[in-house]
Amino acid sequence: MENKKESKKTNYKLIIIRIILSILILINFITIFGFSEQNGEQSTGLSRSITLSVLNTFDDYNEPLTEMQEAQVLNVEHIIRKLAHFTIYTILGLLLMSLAETFDFTNKKRLLLSVLIGFLYACLDEFHQSFTPGRTPLFTDVLIDMLGVIVGSLIVLICVKIIQNKRNKKLMKEIKTNVVANEKT
């Protein structure tokens, strides 16, 4: 009777975890969609303001910028835009793999599923940008997005493996302790 209660409790927790992760994935999708929905001017304005904030921590980058400062801003802005792609898709990879971990699949299937969903959404995102004024879909962005999903997924796999190893060591220690205790009696 007690095992049935524990099983129901575990299933209930698993369902709640899956719902929470699915909501977080949906929020991530909506966030990505929102950024892709920005026209070229809005997107560039956001990137430029972040870039200037970063650069102002090192030097004074007030308008009007010198020619050299403008070149630096453009270079750093490009890096920040690509890091934004990588970061938001790393978060997506973390979430997708975390959700996949709640199912009884092999690690290979979990990784493939996470990467496939990430890839499809990255392609959809770039396709969506083709309809946004002043935006250009880029295959390199899909590759950066995929790298982010893979890194996020691998982080989850590594964390799960570390947790499993710790649990196994603890279990082995308990078994050893019980064996020794039984030998003494």
C-alpha positions in Angstrom: 0.0 0.0 0.0 2.8 2.4 0.9 4.6 1.7 -2.4 1.5 2.7 -4.3 1.2 6.0 -2.4 4.9 6.7 -3.1 4.5 5.8 -6.8 1.5 8.2 -7.1 3.4 10.9 -5.3 6.4 10.4 -7.6 4.2 10.4 -10.7 2.5 13.6 -9.5 5.8 15.3 -9.0 7.1 14.2 -12.4 4.0 15.6 -14.1 4.4 18.9 -12.2 8.1 19.1 -13.3 7.2 18.3 -16.9 4.5 21.0 -16.9 6.9 23.6 -15.4 9.6 22.8 -17.9 7.2 22.9 -20.8 6.0 26.3 -19.7 9.6 27.5 -19.4 10.3 26.2 -22.9 7.3 28.0 -24.2 8.4 31.2 -22.5 11.8 30.7 -24.2 10.2 30.2 -27.6 8.1 33.3 -27.1 11.1 35.4 -26.1 13.1 34.2 -29.2 10.0 35.0 -31.3 9.8 38.5 -29.8 13.4 39.2 -30.6 13.0 38.0 -34.1 9.8 40.1 -34.5 11.8 43.3 -33.9 12.5 45.1 -37.2 16.1 45.9 -38.2 16.0 49.3 -36.6 14.7 48.1 -33.2 17.1 45.1 -33.2 20.1 47.3 -34.0 19.0 49.9 -31.4 18.8 47.3 -28.7 22.2 45.7 -29.7 23.8 49.2 -29.9 22.5 50.2 -26.4 23.8 47.0 -24.8 27.1 47.4 -26.7 27.6 51.0 -25.5 26.8 50.0 -22.0 29.5 47.3 -22.1 32.0 49.6 -23.8 31.3 52.5 -21.4 32.6 50.3 -18.5 36.0 50.5 -20.1 36.1 53.9 -21.8 33.9 56.9 -22.5 31.7 56.2 -25.5 29.4 59.2 -25.7 27.8 60.4 -28.9 29.1 61.6 -31.3 31.6 58.7 -31.6 35.0 59.0 -33.2 35.6 56.9 -36.3 37.7 54.5 -34.3 35.1 54.2 -31.6 32.4 53.6 -34.2 34.5 50.7 -35.6 34.9 49.3 -32.1 31.2 49.6 -31.4 30.3 47.7 -34.7 32.8 44.9 -33.9 31.6 44.5 -30.3 28.0 44.8 -31.4 28.5 41.9 -33.8 30.0 39.7 -31.0 27.1 40.7 -28.6 24.5 39.7 -31.2 26.1 36.3 -31.7 26.5 35.8 -27.9 22.8 36.6 -27.5 21.9 33.9 -30.0 24.2 31.4 -28.3 22.9 32.3 -24.8 19.2 32.1 -25.4 19.6 28.8 -27.3 21.9 27.4 -24.5 19.0 28.1 -22.1 16.7 26.3 -24.6 19.1 23.4 -24.6 19.1 23.3 -20.8 15.3 23.3 -20.7 14.8 20.8 -23.5 17.3 18.3 -22.1 15.9 18.7 -18.6 12.5 17.9 -19.9 13.9 14.9 -21.9 15.5 13.7 -18.6 12.0 13.2 -17.2 11.3 10.5 -19.7 12.6 6.9 -19.9 14.8 7.4 -23.0 18.5 6.6 -23.5 20.9 9.6 -23.2 21.5 9.4 -27.0 17.7 9.7 -27.7 17.4 12.6 -25.2 20.3 14.4 -26.8 19.0 13.8 -30.3 15.5 14.9 -29.4 16.7 18.1 -27.7 19.0 19.0 -30.6 16.4 18.2 -33.2 13.8 20.4 -31.5 16.4 23.2 -31.1 17.4 22.9 -34.7 13.9 23.0 -36.0 13.1 26.1 -33.8 16.3 27.8 -34.9 15.4 27.2 -38.6 11.9 28.5 -37.9 13.3 31.5 -36.2 15.5 32.4 -39.1 12.6 31.8 -41.5 10.5 34.1 -39.4 13.2 36.8 -39.7 12.9 36.7 -43.5 9.4 38.3 -43.1 10.6 41.0 -40.6 11.6 44.3 -42.3 15.3 45.1 -42.1 16.2 41.6 -40.9 18.1 38.9 -42.7 18.0 35.2 -42.0 21.5 33.7 -41.7 22.5 30.1 -41.7 25.5 31.0 -39.4 22.9 32.0 -36.8 21.3 28.6 -37.0 24.7 27.1 -36.4 25.4 29.3 -33.4 21.9 28.5 -32.1 22.6 24.8 -32.5 25.9 25.1 -30.7 24.0 26.8 -27.8 21.4 23.9 -27.7 24.2 21.3 -27.7 26.1 23.1 -24.9 23.0 23.5 -22.8 22.0 19.8 -23.4 25.5 18.6 -22.5 25.5 20.7 -19.3 22.4 18.8 -18.2 23.8 15.4 -19.2 27.0 16.1 -17.2 25.1 17.4 -14.1 22.8 14.3 -14.2 25.8 12.0 -14.5 27.5 13.7 -11.5 24.3 13.4 -9.4 23.9 9.7 -10.4 27.6 9.0 -9.5 27.1 10.6 -6.1 23.9 8.7 -5.5 25.6 5.4 -6.5 28.6 6.1 -4.2 26.2 6.8 -1.3 24.2 3.6 -2.1 27.4 1.5 -2.2 28.5 3.0 1.1 25.2 2.1 2.7 25.3 -1.4 1.3 28.8 -1.9 2.5 27.8 -0.6 6.0 24.9 -3.0 6.1 27.0 -6.0 5.0 29.6 -5.2 7.7 26.8 -4.8 10.3 25.2 -8.2 9.2 28.6 -9.9 9.4 29.0 -8.8 13.0 25.6 -10.2 14.0 
